[in-house]
Amino acid sequence: MYTTYYNLREEPFRLTSDPRFFHLAEPHAAALATLVEAVMRRKGFLLMTGPIGTGKTTVVHTALQILTERAATGHPISSAFILNPTLSREEFLEMILTEFEIPCTATSKPARLSALQRMLLETQRKGGTSLLLVDEAHLLTPELLEEIRLLSNADTYQEKLLQIVLCGQPELLGILGKPELRALRQRVASTCSLRPLSFPEVRAYISERLHSAGFRGATSLFPTPVLEAIFRLTEGVPRLINLLCDACLALGCRARRPVVDLNILEDAATDLGLNEKNVEPVVGQTSVVAGNGAGGRENAVICSALDLLVQAMKRRRTLVPEANQIRPDMSVKEQVAVTVNANHGKDSDGDQVIQTAVNVLIEAIKLRRSSTVEL
């Protein structure tokens, strides 16, 4: 293990979606702001896309933790997280009921839909929010996309009962562009997209992950020439950056190198096949914050509040031990709930910072809502 050699508390470049290691680069800040705002405003349908490895799932996990933190202060959230959408219509509905923890012994579709509707209405009556997150949404069949559109019909006169987030690779946009899916396409209230990181963002990304893992050295483990080569080899894709940096630290430890040099980097890149340019092609996209162009001041306030929230959650996760260890068999939302519930009330300063940031976030969203006209 290289953690001891480099004075790290844990591995900084693991391929997991741990919000403690979430870096709020510009594209991720924009996507996170769009997602959280769309759910809080109960806009109904949100679409988030991005090339492979750019951090879509991490953004979703972080948004879920923020919403769960807010739920701990009196705004309950009921969530269903579908990680693998390659299902039949019947299996998809069954998975939704399971994720929402809706008891339903009946197997008929009308009975299951009725149980789901009752849960949505009950959650709304309590002032809560029901959220359906579908990862890898580009794998959804047209039939399942139509099923999701029909689920989105659940609403009252005032608002949508079910908030739906479709998260997938850029080809999802092409799928939704098909004529037979125009009814679904018209339901999308907000969209956002991720892109690979720029060089300054790569530098900040690596530095912040090392810091989150406990590194406090005066000299960076990755000198500027190495960072430039990492950016060139990975083209700014976070997942590839994680793979390459982890391999560099493992090789550097074995070679007893206090910092990563270009020879270590070249060996690591060769082992991973990155020198052969097996990098996924970068799709030209720009990140979007909903309402961009109007309410620019509110956009800045929202992003600042989100940054404050993310940093407060990171701090609390390192200072306050979790009451229950997260088990591998737990679902994503169970892991988030354990973390939030275990720490809530045990870090009064962190609770206050999070509550203040949430309040600022809500007020900024209200201000932007009043300054824009929704169709």
C-alpha positions as CSV (number, residue, x, y, z in Angstrom):
1,M,0.0,0.0,0.0
2,Y,1.4,3.4,-1.0
3,T,-0.7,5.3,1.5
4,T,1.8,4.9,4.3
5,Y,4.8,5.9,2.1
6,Y,3.1,9.1,0.9
7,N,1.6,9.9,4.3
8,L,-2.0,9.5,3.1
9,R,-5.0,8.5,5.2
10,E,-6.5,6.6,2.4
11,E,-6.3,6.1,-1.4
12,P,-7.1,9.4,-3.1
13,F,-7.9,8.1,-6.6
14,R,-10.3,5.2,-6.0
15,L,-13.0,4.7,-8.7
16,T,-15.9,5.3,-6.4
17,S,-18.4,8.1,-6.2
18,D,-17.6,9.1,-2.7
19,P,-18.9,12.7,-2.2
20,R,-15.9,13.3,0.1
21,F,-13.7,13.4,-3.0
22,F,-16.1,15.4,-5.1
23,H,-14.3,18.3,-6.8
24,L,-16.5,21.2,-7.7
25,A,-14.9,22.1,-11.1
26,E,-16.9,24.5,-13.3
27,P,-18.8,21.8,-15.3
28,H,-19.6,19.8,-12.2
29,A,-20.7,22.9,-10.2
30,A,-23.0,23.8,-13.1
31,A,-24.5,20.3,-13.3
32,L,-24.9,20.0,-9.6
33,A,-26.6,23.4,-9.3
34,T,-29.0,22.5,-12.2
35,L,-29.9,19.1,-10.6
36,V,-30.4,20.3,-7.1
37,E,-32.5,23.3,-8.3
38,A,-34.6,21.3,-10.6
39,V,-35.5,18.9,-7.8
40,M,-36.1,21.6,-5.2
41,R,-38.3,23.5,-7.6
42,R,-40.1,20.2,-8.5
43,K,-39.7,21.0,-12.2
44,G,-40.4,17.3,-13.1
45,F,-37.8,16.2,-15.7
46,L,-34.1,16.7,-15.8
47,L,-31.6,15.4,-18.3
48,M,-27.8,15.2,-17.5
49,T,-25.4,13.9,-20.1
50,G,-21.6,13.6,-20.4
51,P,-18.9,11.5,-22.1
52,I,-17.7,8.3,-20.4
53,G,-15.8,9.0,-17.2
54,T,-16.5,12.7,-16.7
55,G,-18.2,12.2,-13.3
56,K,-22.0,12.0,-14.0
57,T,-22.6,9.4,-11.3
58,T,-20.5,11.3,-8.8
59,V,-22.6,14.5,-9.4
60,V,-25.8,12.4,-8.9
61,H,-24.5,10.9,-5.6
62,T,-23.4,14.4,-4.3
63,A,-26.8,15.8,-5.2
64,L,-28.5,13.0,-3.4
65,Q,-26.4,13.7,-0.3
66,I,-27.2,17.4,-0.4
67,L,-31.0,16.6,-0.7
68,T,-30.7,14.1,2.1
69,E,-28.9,16.7,4.3
70,R,-31.8,19.0,3.6
71,A,-34.3,16.3,4.5
72,A,-32.7,16.0,7.9
73,T,-33.9,19.6,8.6
74,G,-37.5,18.9,7.9
75,H,-37.9,18.4,4.1
76,P,-38.2,14.7,3.6
77,I,-37.1,13.0,0.4
78,S,-38.1,9.6,-0.9
79,S,-35.7,8.4,-3.7
80,A,-35.3,5.5,-6.1
81,F,-31.9,5.0,-7.7
82,I,-31.9,2.8,-10.8
83,L,-28.3,1.8,-11.6
84,N,-29.0,-0.7,-14.3
85,P,-31.9,0.2,-16.6
86,T,-31.7,-2.8,-18.9
87,L,-35.0,-4.1,-17.7
88,S,-38.4,-5.0,-19.1
89,R,-41.4,-2.7,-18.4
90,E,-42.6,-5.0,-15.6
91,E,-39.1,-5.3,-14.1
92,F,-38.6,-1.6,-14.2
93,L,-41.8,-0.9,-12.3
94,E,-40.9,-3.6,-9.8
95,M,-37.5,-2.1,-9.3
96,I,-39.0,1.4,-8.7
97,L,-41.4,0.0,-6.0
98,T,-38.4,-1.8,-4.4
99,E,-36.2,1.3,-4.4
100,F,-39.0,3.5,-3.0
101,E,-39.7,0.8,-0.4
102,I,-43.3,0.6,-1.3
103,P,-45.0,-2.5,0.1
104,C,-47.1,-4.1,-2.6
105,T,-47.8,-7.8,-2.7
106,A,-49.9,-7.6,-5.9
107,T,-48.2,-8.3,-9.2
108,S,-50.6,-6.6,-11.5
109,K,-49.5,-3.3,-13.1
110,P,-52.6,-1.4,-12.1
111,A,-52.1,-2.4,-8.4
112,R,-48.4,-1.4,-8.5
113,L,-49.1,1.9,-10.2
114,S,-51.8,2.6,-7.6
115,A,-49.4,1.9,-4.8
116,L,-46.8,4.2,-6.3
117,Q,-49.4,7.0,-6.7
118,R,-50.4,6.7,-3.1
119,M,-46.8,7.0,-2.0
120,L,-46.2,10.0,-4.2
121,L,-49.3,11.8,-2.8
122,E,-48.4,10.9,0.8
123,T,-44.8,12.2,0.4
124,Q,-46.2,15.4,-1.2
125,R,-48.7,15.8,1.7
126,K,-45.8,15.7,4.2
127,G,-44.0,18.5,2.3
128,G,-41.5,16.0,0.9
129,T,-40.1,15.2,-2.5
130,S,-40.1,12.0,-4.5
131,L,-37.1,11.5,-6.8
132,L,-36.4,8.9,-9.4
133,L,-32.8,8.8,-10.6
134,V,-31.9,6.6,-13.6
135,D,-28.2,6.1,-14.3
136,E,-26.9,4.8,-17.7
137,A,-30.1,6.2,-19.2
138,H,-28.7,5.9,-22.7
139,L,-29.3,2.1,-22.3
140,L,-33.1,2.7,-21.9
141,T,-35.3,1.2,-24.7
142,P,-37.9,3.4,-26.4
143,E,-40.5,1.3,-24.5
144,L,-39.0,2.1,-21.1
145,L,-38.6,5.8,-22.0
146,E,-42.3,5.9,-22.8
147,E,-43.0,4.2,-19.5
148,I,-41.0,6.9,-17.7
149,R,-42.9,9.6,-19.6
150,L,-46.2,8.1,-18.4
151,L,-44.9,8.1,-14.8
152,S,-44.1,11.8,-15.2
153,N,-47.9,12.4,-15.6
154,A,-48.3,12.1,-11.9
155,D,-48.9,15.6,-10.6
156,T,-51.3,17.9,-8.8
157,Y,-52.6,21.2,-10.1
158,Q,-49.6,22.9,-8.4
159,E,-46.6,20.7,-9.0
160,K,-45.1,17.5,-10.3
161,L,-45.3,14.7,-7.7
162,L,-42.3,12.8,-9.2
163,Q,-39.0,14.4,-10.0
164,I,-37.1,12.4,-12.7
165,V,-33.4,12.6,-13.5
166,L,-32.1,10.8,-16.6
167,C,-28.3,10.5,-16.5
168,G,-26.4,9.1,-19.5
169,Q,-23.8,9.4,-22.2
170,P,-24.2,11.9,-25.0
171,E,-26.0,9.4,-27.3
172,L,-29.0,9.8,-25.0
173,L,-29.6,13.1,-26.7
174,G,-29.8,11.4,-30.1
175,I,-32.2,8.8,-28.8
176,L,-34.5,11.5,-27.4
177,G,-34.3,13.2,-30.8
178,K,-36.3,10.4,-32.4
179,P,-39.7,11.5,-33.7
180,E,-41.5,8.8,-31.6
181,L,-40.1,10.3,-28.4
182,R,-41.0,13.9,-29.0
183,A,-43.7,13.8,-26.3
184,L,-41.0,12.8,-23.7
185,R,-38.6,15.4,-25.1
186,Q,-41.2,18.2,-24.5
187,R,-41.3,17.2,-20.8
188,V,-37.6,17.9,-20.2
189,A,-37.6,21.1,-18.0
190,S,-33.8,21.3,-17.4
191,T,-30.7,20.0,-19.1
192,C,-27.0,20.0,-18.2
193,S,-23.9,18.4,-19.6
194,L,-20.5,17.5,-18.3
195,R,-17.2,17.9,-20.2
196,P,-13.6,16.8,-19.6
197,L,-11.5,19.1,-17.4
198,S,-9.2,21.8,-18.5
199,F,-5.5,21.8,-17.4
200,P,-6.1,24.2,-14.5
201,E,-9.1,22.1,-13.4
202,V,-7.0,18.9,-13.6
203,R,-4.3,20.5,-11.4
204,A,-7.0,21.5,-8.8
205,Y,-8.7,18.2,-9.1
206,I,-5.6,16.2,-8.3
207,S,-4.6,18.5,-5.5
208,E,-8.0,18.4,-3.8
209,R,-8.3,14.6,-4.0
210,L,-4.8,14.3,-2.3
211,H,-5.9,16.8,0.3
212,S,-9.1,15.0,1.0
213,A,-7.1,11.8,1.5
214,G,-4.9,13.5,4.1
215,F,-1.9,14.7,2.2
216,R,-0.3,17.7,3.8
217,G,3.1,17.7,2.2
218,A,4.9,21.0,1.3
219,T,5.9,19.6,-2.1
220,S,3.3,18.3,-4.5
221,L,3.5,14.6,-5.4
222,F,2.8,15.5,-9.0
223,P,5.2,18.3,-10.3
224,T,3.9,20.6,-13.1
225,P,5.6,18.7,-16.0
226,V,3.9,15.5,-14.8
227,L,0.6,17.2,-14.4
228,E,0.9,18.5,-18.0
229,A,1.6,14.9,-19.2
230,I,-1.3,13.6,-17.2
231,F,-3.6,16.1,-18.9
232,R,-2.3,15.2,-22.3
233,L,-2.6,11.4,-21.8
234,T,-6.1,11.5,-20.2
235,E,-7.5,14.5,-22.1
236,G,-9.0,15.7,-18.8
237,V,-11.3,12.7,-18.2
238,P,-11.6,12.3,-14.4
239,R,-11.9,8.5,-14.4
240,L,-8.7,8.2,-16.5
241,I,-7.0,10.7,-14.3
242,N,-7.9,8.6,-11.2
243,L,-6.6,5.4,-12.9
244,L,-3.3,7.0,-14.0
245,C,-2.6,8.8,-10.7
246,D,-3.3,5.7,-8.7
247,A,-0.9,3.7,-10.9
248,C,1.7,6.4,-10.6
249,L,1.6,6.3,-6.8
250,A,1.8,2.5,-6.7
251,L,4.8,2.5,-9.0
252,G,6.4,5.4,-7.2
253,C,6.1,3.7,-3.9
254,R,7.7,0.5,-5.2
255,A,10.5,2.6,-6.7
256,R,10.8,4.7,-3.4
257,R,10.3,7.9,-5.3
258,P,9.1,10.8,-3.0
259,V,7.4,12.5,-6.0
260,V,6.1,11.1,-9.2
261,D,8.5,11.8,-12.2
262,L,8.0,11.4,-15.9
263,N,9.6,8.0,-16.0
264,I,7.1,6.7,-13.4
265,L,4.3,8.3,-15.4
266,E,5.4,6.8,-18.6
267,D,5.5,3.3,-17.1
268,A,2.1,3.8,-15.5
269,A,0.6,5.0,-18.8
270,T,2.1,2.0,-20.6
271,D,0.6,-0.4,-18.1
272,L,-2.8,1.2,-18.6
273,G,-2.5,1.4,-22.4
274,L,-2.8,5.2,-22.4
275,N,0.3,5.7,-24.5
276,E,-1.5,3.8,-27.2
277,K,-4.1,6.6,-27.3
278,N,-7.0,4.4,-26.2
279,V,-8.7,7.4,-24.8
280,E,-12.4,7.9,-25.5
281,P,-13.0,10.7,-28.0
282,V,-13.9,13.9,-26.3
283,V,-17.4,15.1,-27.3
284,G,-17.5,18.9,-27.7
285,Q,-20.0,20.0,-25.0
286,T,-20.4,22.9,-22.7
287,S,-21.9,22.7,-19.2
288,V,-25.2,24.5,-18.7
289,V,-26.8,26.0,-15.6
290,A,-30.6,26.1,-15.9
291,G,-31.7,29.7,-16.5
292,N,-28.3,30.8,-17.8
293,G,-28.5,34.2,-19.2
294,A,-31.1,35.4,-16.6
295,G,-30.5,35.8,-12.9
296,G,-26.7,35.7,-13.3
297,R,-26.2,37.0,-9.7
298,E,-28.5,34.2,-8.4
299,N,-26.4,31.6,-10.4
300,A,-23.3,32.8,-8.6
301,V,-25.0,32.6,-5.2
302,I,-26.3,29.1,-5.9
303,C,-22.9,27.8,-6.9
304,S,-21.3,29.5,-3.8
305,A,-23.9,27.8,-1.6
306,L,-23.3,24.5,-3.2
307,D,-19.5,24.8,-2.7
308,L,-20.1,25.7,0.9
309,L,-22.3,22.6,1.3
310,V,-19.8,20.3,-0.4
311,Q,-16.9,21.5,1.7
312,A,-19.0,21.3,5.0
313,M,-20.0,17.7,4.2
314,K,-16.4,16.7,3.4
315,R,-15.2,18.3,6.7
316,R,-17.9,16.5,8.7
317,R,-17.1,13.1,7.2
318,T,-13.5,13.4,8.3
319,L,-14.1,14.8,11.7
320,V,-17.1,12.8,12.9
321,P,-16.9,9.0,12.8
322,E,-19.9,7.3,11.4
323,A,-22.1,5.4,13.9
324,N,-22.6,2.5,11.6
325,Q,-20.1,1.3,9.0
326,I,-21.3,1.3,5.5
327,R,-21.7,-2.2,4.2
328,P,-21.1,-3.3,0.6
329,D,-24.6,-4.7,0.3
330,M,-26.2,-1.3,1.0
331,S,-27.8,0.7,-1.8
332,V,-26.6,4.1,-2.7
333,K,-29.4,5.9,-0.9
334,E,-28.9,3.7,2.2
335,Q,-25.2,4.6,2.2
336,V,-26.1,8.3,2.0
337,A,-28.7,8.0,4.7
338,V,-26.3,6.2,7.1
339,T,-23.7,8.9,6.6
340,V,-26.1,11.8,7.1
341,N,-28.0,10.3,10.0
342,A,-24.8,9.2,11.8
343,N,-23.3,12.6,11.6
344,H,-26.3,14.9,12.0
345,G,-26.4,16.3,15.5
346,K,-22.9,15.3,16.4
347,D,-21.2,18.2,14.7
348,S,-23.1,21.3,15.7
349,D,-20.8,23.7,13.7
350,G,-21.2,21.5,10.6
351,D,-24.9,21.3,11.0
352,Q,-25.1,25.1,11.3
353,V,-23.0,25.6,8.2
354,I,-25.1,23.1,6.2
355,Q,-28.3,24.6,7.4
356,T,-27.2,28.2,6.4
357,A,-26.0,27.0,3.0
358,V,-29.3,25.3,2.4
359,N,-31.2,28.4,3.3
360,V,-29.0,30.6,1.0
361,L,-29.5,28.0,-1.7
362,I,-33.3,28.1,-1.4
363,E,-33.5,31.9,-1.3
364,A,-31.3,32.1,-4.4
365,I,-33.5,29.6,-6.2
366,K,-36.6,31.6,-5.2
367,L,-35.1,34.8,-6.5
368,R,-34.2,33.3,-9.8
369,R,-37.6,31.8,-10.1
370,S,-39.2,35.2,-9.6
371,S,-36.8,36.8,-12.2
372,T,-37.6,34.2,-15.0
373,V,-40.7,33.3,-16.8
374,E,-41.4,29.5,-17.1
375,L,-43.4,28.2,-19.9
